[in-house]
Amino acid sequence: MEELHPDVSSVILSEEDIKGVVTRLGAEISRDYAGKNPLVVAVLRGAFIFTADLMRSISVPCAVDFMAVSSYGDGVKSSGVVRIVKDLNTKIEGRDVIIAEDILDSGLTLSYLVKMLEGRGPNSVRVVAFAIKDIPGHTPAIQPDYVGTHVPNEFIVGYGLDYAERYRNLPYIGVLKPEVYTK
């Protein structure tokens, strides 16, 4: 069992749980993209760890590129404004693109990103989300093509997920204690 960080109240997904989810997603993508060479686009910064693990679990040839979008800042709620901080270096016209996202809550940023990339003439744009946050009475603006798991409507950190650029390096996903982000 992992050592629990003092700012984390409980573990939602252990390292083993995470590995199982990523292995399953990699197998699904490998099956669906047999004979193709998809471009996996990591949405920085949160999805970089998930994307690295996912790439290792995909058995078909694939490439990777990175985008950074800003919609949160240091807060716990979306600012509502999406800015492209780092765009792709790869031309995606005629390519099969898979956007890798760490966690989907409102889906507004991801929905914007999909529409923007579709406007660049790719063969296809699909989305793989490591986790969907289950928010009662709320349906995300976009439904991913590949869903790793569902997580409760808590402020979670670890495995690339952060609060104010902290906790990304935790090997598990855990619930951040409210007193940490309500100070």
C-alpha positions as CSV (number, residue, x, y, z in Angstrom):
1,M,0.0,0.0,0.0
2,E,1.2,3.5,-0.9
3,E,2.2,5.9,1.8
4,L,-0.6,8.4,2.2
5,H,0.3,12.1,1.7
6,P,-0.7,14.1,4.8
7,D,-2.9,16.4,2.6
8,V,-4.8,13.5,1.1
9,S,-7.7,12.0,3.0
10,S,-8.2,8.8,1.1
11,V,-7.0,6.9,-2.0
12,I,-9.5,6.5,-4.8
13,L,-7.3,4.6,-7.2
14,S,-4.2,2.7,-6.3
15,E,-1.1,2.3,-8.5
16,E,-2.4,-1.2,-9.4
17,D,-5.9,0.2,-10.2
18,I,-4.4,2.8,-12.5
19,K,-2.2,0.3,-14.3
20,G,-5.2,-1.9,-15.0
21,V,-7.2,1.0,-16.4
22,V,-4.4,2.1,-18.7
23,T,-3.7,-1.4,-19.9
24,R,-7.3,-1.9,-20.8
25,L,-7.5,1.5,-22.6
26,G,-4.2,0.7,-24.5
27,A,-5.7,-2.7,-25.7
28,E,-8.9,-1.0,-26.9
29,I,-7.0,1.7,-28.8
30,S,-4.7,-0.9,-30.3
31,R,-7.6,-3.0,-31.5
32,D,-9.4,0.0,-33.0
33,Y,-6.3,1.5,-34.7
34,A,-4.9,-1.8,-36.1
35,G,-3.0,-0.9,-39.3
36,K,-3.0,2.8,-38.5
37,N,-0.5,5.2,-37.0
38,P,-2.6,7.5,-34.7
39,L,-1.3,10.7,-33.2
40,V,-1.9,10.8,-29.5
41,V,-2.2,14.4,-28.3
42,A,-1.5,14.9,-24.6
43,V,-3.4,17.8,-23.0
44,L,-0.7,19.4,-20.7
45,R,0.0,19.4,-18.0
46,G,-2.2,17.0,-16.2
47,A,-2.3,14.3,-18.9
48,F,1.4,13.8,-19.5
49,I,1.8,10.9,-17.0
50,F,-1.3,9.2,-18.3
51,T,-0.2,9.7,-21.9
52,A,3.3,8.3,-21.3
53,D,1.8,5.2,-19.7
54,L,-0.9,4.9,-22.4
55,M,1.7,5.1,-25.2
56,R,3.6,2.2,-23.6
57,S,0.4,0.1,-23.6
58,I,-0.6,0.8,-27.2
59,S,0.8,-2.0,-29.5
60,V,0.3,-0.3,-32.8
61,P,2.6,2.4,-34.2
62,C,1.7,5.8,-32.8
63,A,3.2,9.3,-32.5
64,V,2.7,11.8,-29.7
65,D,2.4,15.6,-29.6
66,F,1.4,18.0,-26.8
67,M,-1.0,20.9,-26.4
68,A,-1.4,23.1,-23.4
69,V,-4.7,24.9,-22.7
70,S,-5.5,27.1,-19.8
71,S,-8.9,27.2,-18.2
72,Y,-8.3,26.7,-14.5
73,G,-5.4,28.8,-13.1
74,D,-4.6,28.0,-9.5
75,G,-8.3,27.8,-8.5
76,V,-10.6,24.8,-8.1
77,K,-13.2,26.1,-10.6
78,S,-12.8,26.7,-14.4
79,S,-12.2,30.3,-15.3
80,G,-14.5,29.7,-18.3
81,V,-11.9,31.1,-20.7
82,V,-9.9,28.6,-22.9
83,R,-6.5,29.8,-24.1
84,I,-4.1,27.7,-26.2
85,V,-0.8,28.1,-24.3
86,K,1.1,25.6,-26.5
87,D,-0.2,24.4,-29.9
88,L,0.7,21.2,-31.7
89,N,4.0,20.9,-33.7
90,T,2.6,18.2,-35.9
91,K,0.3,18.8,-38.9
92,I,-2.8,16.7,-38.3
93,E,-4.4,17.0,-41.8
94,G,-5.4,13.4,-42.8
95,R,-4.2,12.0,-39.5
96,D,-6.1,9.9,-36.9
97,V,-5.9,12.0,-33.7
98,I,-6.6,10.7,-30.2
99,I,-6.8,13.4,-27.5
100,A,-5.6,12.1,-24.1
101,E,-7.2,13.8,-21.2
102,D,-6.6,13.2,-17.5
103,I,-10.0,14.0,-16.0
104,L,-13.2,15.2,-17.5
105,D,-15.6,17.2,-15.4
106,S,-17.6,19.9,-17.3
107,G,-16.1,18.9,-20.7
108,L,-16.2,22.5,-21.9
109,T,-12.5,22.8,-22.6
110,L,-12.3,19.4,-24.2
111,S,-15.3,20.1,-26.4
112,Y,-13.6,23.4,-27.6
113,L,-10.4,21.5,-28.3
114,V,-12.1,18.8,-30.3
115,K,-13.9,21.4,-32.5
116,M,-10.7,23.3,-33.0
117,L,-8.7,20.2,-34.1
118,E,-11.5,19.0,-36.3
119,G,-11.2,22.3,-38.2
120,R,-7.7,21.3,-39.2
121,G,-8.8,18.5,-41.5
122,P,-7.8,15.3,-39.6
123,N,-9.1,11.9,-40.7
124,S,-10.7,11.5,-37.2
125,V,-10.6,13.0,-33.7
126,R,-11.3,10.7,-30.8
127,V,-11.0,11.3,-27.1
128,V,-9.6,9.0,-24.4
129,A,-10.2,10.2,-20.8
130,F,-8.5,8.5,-17.9
131,A,-11.4,9.5,-15.6
132,I,-14.8,11.1,-15.7
133,K,-15.9,13.0,-12.6
134,D,-19.4,11.9,-11.6
135,I,-21.2,15.2,-10.8
136,P,-24.8,14.6,-9.8
137,G,-27.3,16.1,-12.2
138,H,-24.5,17.0,-14.7
139,T,-23.7,15.6,-18.1
140,P,-20.3,16.6,-19.5
141,A,-20.3,18.7,-22.7
142,I,-18.5,15.8,-24.5
143,Q,-18.6,12.1,-24.2
144,P,-15.1,10.4,-24.6
145,D,-14.7,7.6,-27.0
146,Y,-12.6,5.7,-24.4
147,V,-13.3,6.0,-20.7
148,G,-10.9,4.7,-18.2
149,T,-12.9,5.0,-15.0
150,H,-15.3,7.1,-13.0
151,V,-14.3,9.1,-9.9
152,P,-16.5,10.8,-7.3
153,N,-17.2,14.5,-7.3
154,E,-14.3,15.3,-5.0
155,F,-11.1,17.3,-5.4
156,I,-8.7,14.6,-6.5
157,V,-4.9,14.8,-7.0
158,G,-2.1,12.5,-8.0
159,Y,-1.1,10.7,-11.2
160,G,-0.7,14.0,-13.0
161,L,-3.7,15.7,-11.3
162,D,-2.7,18.7,-9.3
163,Y,-3.8,21.5,-7.0
164,A,-1.8,24.7,-7.7
165,E,1.0,22.5,-9.4
166,R,1.4,20.3,-6.3
167,Y,0.7,16.5,-5.9
168,R,1.1,15.5,-9.6
169,N,3.9,13.1,-8.6
170,L,1.7,11.0,-6.2
171,P,1.6,7.5,-7.6
172,Y,-2.1,7.1,-6.7
173,I,-5.2,9.2,-7.1
174,G,-6.5,10.5,-3.8
175,V,-9.0,13.0,-2.3
176,L,-7.4,16.3,-1.3
177,K,-8.5,17.4,2.2
178,P,-10.8,20.5,1.9
179,E,-8.7,22.5,4.3
180,V,-5.8,22.4,1.8
181,Y,-7.7,24.2,-1.0
182,T,-10.1,26.4,1.1
183,K,-7.3,28.2,2.9
